[in-house]
Amino acid sequence: MLENLKSSLSHYRAQRIVKRSALRDILTDIPPGLFPYWQQTAQQEFPGIPQDAVFFASATEGLCMFFECVRRSEQPCALPSKAADSVWHAWLRYSSISLEQFCDKHYERQIPHLSASEMSVDLELALAATLIQARRFERQCETDPTLPALFTLDKRLRMPNGYAYHISADKPGYRAMNRDGQAYGASYYPEALQAYGMLTAGMISATMYEHYKRREAERQQSSYTDTGSSGISDSSSFSSDSNNGSDCSDSGSTGSSCGSSCGSSS
């Protein structure tokens, strides 16, 4: 009886995630049989992965967000979340045809699943393209010292052997995660994810980079009177109000894991 109650609560919370998501119209089109199939098979490829409806709903939302980044980007993208990748892998096994139809309908294109070695560009550059598009979707500036929800997904879900992305001194980086979903070891800060790396790769404009440098100088000056740090973004999902408001002064700048071994070329 207790297990049934936990299952009912998990399904209720999963429905709330879908209902409150900016991607809810897309998420309601996920094949109903995918969740039980993922629940039965994901552990074989991702040992220790949680099997509840809340995890699945959040991971599926992340996958759809990644697909949206691919749709918007003019450059190859890479997926920074193993949780989202678990759904992608399950869907490919469950019905690659339904996945193709889903992508055609909602993203107007096929989105091939590629390993890191199959991608046409450096993985870090592909991650940067995803970061830029995910920030734009949430109405952040491309160089904001925060992380969009897609990049914090594994850490929030405590994905076994996932990637714990974080911000330190305004720099995006990540740490490995163990089988218990806990971050450990040294942090790595890919150059391509930093503002200067995005500039040199032609992903952001010089105007956007100068905007970033001005804000960085202002934050450094204010740090003398405020010791708080930017920390990790606490975004928990792609909420329906994530498209409201922006203080970005150059939203039209040029440009559209390391994180993940899987991605998609544009």
N, C-alpha and C positions, 0 to 999 in steps of 0.2 A: 504493500500500500504506500509506503514511504517513497519507494522508487517511482511509482506512478505519479505521486504528487510532485516529485522533483522534475519528472519529465514534462508534466503539464505546465509547471512554472517556467521551465526552460523554453518550451514552445511559445508561451505567452510573451516572454522577454524577447524571443527571436522575432515575433510578429511586430513588437514595438520597434525594434531596430529597423525593420523594413518600412514600417509606416512613417517613421520620422526621417528616413533617409531622403536626401536629394535625388537619389537614384531609384526611388520606390517603384516608379512605373516600369523600370527595367527589371528590378528584382522580382516583381510579381510574375514575370514571364519565365523565371527559372523552371526547368522541368521538375514536376513534383517528385519524380522518382530519383532525382539526383541525390537528395539528402540521404535517404536510406542506403543508397549504393555507396556514397562517400563514407557513411558511418560504418559500413561493413568492410570497406577495402582500404581506407586511408592509412590505417595502422600498419599495414603490410609494407608500405613505402616510407611512412613517416612514423617510426615507433614512438609510442607515448603520446601521440597527438590526442587531445580531448575529442570526444565524440558527441558532444551535446549540440542541441539546436542553436544555442546562442553563438557558440564558436563558429558553426557552419554559416550562420547568417552574417556574422561579422567578416568572415573570410571571403564569402561570396561577394559581399559589398565591396571589399578591397579589390577583388579580381575585376569586378565591373568598373571600378574606378580606374584600374590600370588599363583596361580596354578603352576607356574614355580618353586616357592620356595618349594612347597609341593613335586613336582617331584624330586627335587634335594636333599631334606632333608631325613635323616634317622630317624628323630624324628618328632613327631606331630607338626604342625604349627598352629598359630592363626592369624586371619586377623585383622590388626590394623586400618582398614578404614570402616566406615559405608557407605561411598559413594560407594565403591566397593561392599559392602555387599548388597546394594540396587539392583544392577544388578544381583547378584547371586540369591537373593530371587525371582526377577522377572523372571529369566530364569527357575528356578525350577517350577514356576507356568505356565509359557508359554509353556514349553515342556521339561520335565525332560529327555525324551528320547534323544532329540537333544543335551542336555547338556552332557549326558553320552557318546554319540557318539563323541562329540567335545573333551572331555577329553581323550577318548581312542585314538583318532587320534593324538592329539598334546602332550599329557602327558603320554601316554602309561599306563593309569590306571584310575580307577574310583576315584573321589574325593568327598567323602560324606560330606554333610553339617551338622555340629554338633553344638549344643549349648554348652556353657561353662560347664554346668553340665554333658554333655555327653562325654566330652573329657577325655582321659585316663591319662592325666598328668595335672599338675598345669598350669593355663592359662598363667602365666608370663613366665614359661619355654617354652611354645609353642610360645609365642611372641618372645622370644630370638632366637629360632630356625629360625623364619621368618626373623628377623633382620640380622642374620648371612648370610643367603642365599641371601637376597636382596642386602646386601653389596657386597657379592662375585660377584653377577651378574653385578654390576656396577663397578667391579674391585677395590673396596675399601678393605682395611684390615678389618677383623672382628671387630676390636676394634677402628676403626677410629672415631674421634670426630665429625662426620657428620652423617646425616640421609639420607638413600636412599629415592627415590621419593615415594615409597609405603607408607612410614611412614609420609610423609608431605602432602599426598593427601587431607585429609579432611580439613586441614588448608588452603591449596591453593584454594580449591573449595568452602570454607566457608560452609561446610556441616552442616546443622542444627542438633544440638545435637551430633555432631561428636567428634573426639578426636584430640586435637591440640598438636602433638608431637613436641618437641624442644630439643635443647642441651643447657645445662647450666653447666659451669665449667667442660666441657668434659663429662657430664653425661646425657644420654638420659632420658627424662621424658615426661609427657604429662599433659595437663589441659583439663577439660571438656569444651564443647562448647555449647552455648545457642541456642535458636531457630532461631536467626539471624546469626548463624555461627561465632560467636565471642567467643574467649577463655575467661574464667572467673575462679575465684577461685584459690585455691592453686595448685601448681604443685605436681605431684607424680612421684617419681623416683624408679621404680621397681628394686629391687636388681638383679634380673635375667638378666636385660638388661645392667648391668654394667660389666666391664671387669672381676672383681673378681668373680662376680656371674656366669659368663659364664665359668670361670676357675673351680670353685667348682662344677659346674654341668657337667663338662667333655665335654663342647662344644668347648672349645679352648685349645690349648696346653700350657704348661708352657713356651715354647719358645715364643709363641705369646704374652703371658701375660707379659713377661719380655721386649719384644719389645715395648709393650704399655707403660710400666712403664718408659722406657728410653725416649720415645717421650714425655710423660707427664712431666718428669723432665726438658726436653729441652724447652717445651712450658712455663713452670713456670719460668724458667730462662729468657726466652726472653720477658716475660710479664713485666719485669722491664723497658724495653725500648720500648715496644709496648703495648699500653693499649687496643687494639682491641680484641674482643672476637670472638670465633668461630661461635656463633649464630646458627640460624636455617639453615639447608641446603637449598639452593635455587634451588635444582633440580626441574624442572617443569614437566619432563616426562622421560620415558625410551628412550632416544634418540639413534639413530643408531650408534653413536660413543661411547656409554657408555661401550663398551667392549674393549676399547683401553687403554693400559698402566696400570701399577700398581707399587706401591712402597712397596708392602706387602712382608715382608721377610719370611713369613711362611704360604703361601697360601694353603698348604696341611694339615693344622692342623685338629685335630679331631672334629667331630660334623657336623653336617650337612654341647585378647588385653586387668583396665588394658588396655584397648585398644578396644577389640571387644568381643562380646559374642559368636561369631561364628568362627569356625575353621575347621580343617580337621585332622584326624589322619592318620599317614603313615602306 
